[in-house]
Amino acid sequence: MEILWFIPTHGDGRYLGTQTGGRTADHLYFKQVAQAADRLGYTGVLLPTGRSCEDPWLTAAALVGETKDLKFLVAVRPGLMQPSVAARMASTMDRLSDGRLLVNVVAGGDPYELAGDGMFISHDERYKATEEFLTVWRGLMRGETVTYEGDHVKVENSNLLFPPKQAPHPPLYFGGSSQAGIEAAAKHTDVYLTWGEPPEQVKEKIETVKKQAAQEGRTMRFGIRLHVIVRETEEEAWKAAERLISHLDEETIAKAQAALRRADSSGQKRMADLHNGDRTKLEISPNLWAGIGLVRGGAGTALVGDPQTVADRILEYRALGIESFIFSGYPHLEEAYYLAELVFPLLPFQNERTKKLERRLGEAMGNDHFARGNKATV
């Protein structure tokens, strides 16, 4: 089991849809979030990609030296990057971080944004381009000299002089809900990612991907991307969820939904279909809340509840076959602490850093001694 957090390079704050409570997203803040995640025992952090975000590779490079054990899940973009250049970038990052790179394969989902980056191929063609990209990228990372000609990628005698730290290459994470995306994932990647859909839908998707991977003679690991709002009581958690969207008006929601609906991503469509922009129907499954997806692209659902309830929901997904959990929450610095301190002790998730959490002393009492026992609700 691995648990990752998130570096909010597209902004952060206490509320969605308003500047009220907004937080400046800069290097100092990213460093705070990354160091908190490192100290608390998270396996790693995801860095988002796209025109609304800071560049993930440069951001990860700036944070690697500020952390000790934290891994960085960073995107490669087939069609926007050449596989040989991407292989050199990944190999360098993997060596400089001493093997702390994870690679997120992003085929893109918004034709409007992709057009701005000079990419004009259709949805299914993007996944064909992704397969060609990964064929070359993986060969280079294995130390092969690659000559390849496809419909979208062509290289002659391409090679990588400096190998990555991890062999044969850093693990490849990939999300794609369409048939074309699932086929690409099954052929080339290590961890298939889904956004936070209800457990029954996740179960169905896992079974589909497993069958596709079996046809390729491969096995896959599975991960899920979710937000989380956990508090000491159920009531507090749901109040925090409502506060998060308390500044949203119907005009803001409608404008955001229109922008999100133009995407040709099957995963984004599935996210939008969970709530259809209706803020009165946001608990789409027990403790699974779709309020964030009213205005945020990508992952739009959150686990909401007290520590034991959230832990139980995580374990429910784990029983389906999910091994990698990628969480985030608003604001990201505080929510990283809530999840780690309240929920980690209830999960089969331990490393040297999480063990230190269990030995926390708190503040000295009366300038004389530390409190013994655990009288507070955790």
Secondary structure, DSSP 4 states (H G I P E B T S, - for coil): -EEEEE--TT-EESSSSSSTTEE--SHHHHHHHHHHHHHHT-SEEE---STTS--HHHHHHHHHTT-SS-EEEEEE-BTTB-HHHHHHHHHHHHHHTTS-EEEEE-----HHHHHHTT----HHHHHHHHHHHHHHHHHHHTT--EEEE-SS-EEEEE--SS--SSSS-SPEEEE--SHHHHHHHHHH-SEEEEE---HHHHHHHHHHHHHHHHHTT---EEEEEEEEEE-SSHHHHHHHHHHHTTT--HHHHHHHHHHHHT---HHHHHHHHTTTT-TTS-EEETTEE-GGGGT-SS---EEEE-HHHHHHHHHHHHHHTEEEEEEE-SSHHHHHHHHHHHTGGGSS---HHHHHHHT---SEETTTEE--S--S--
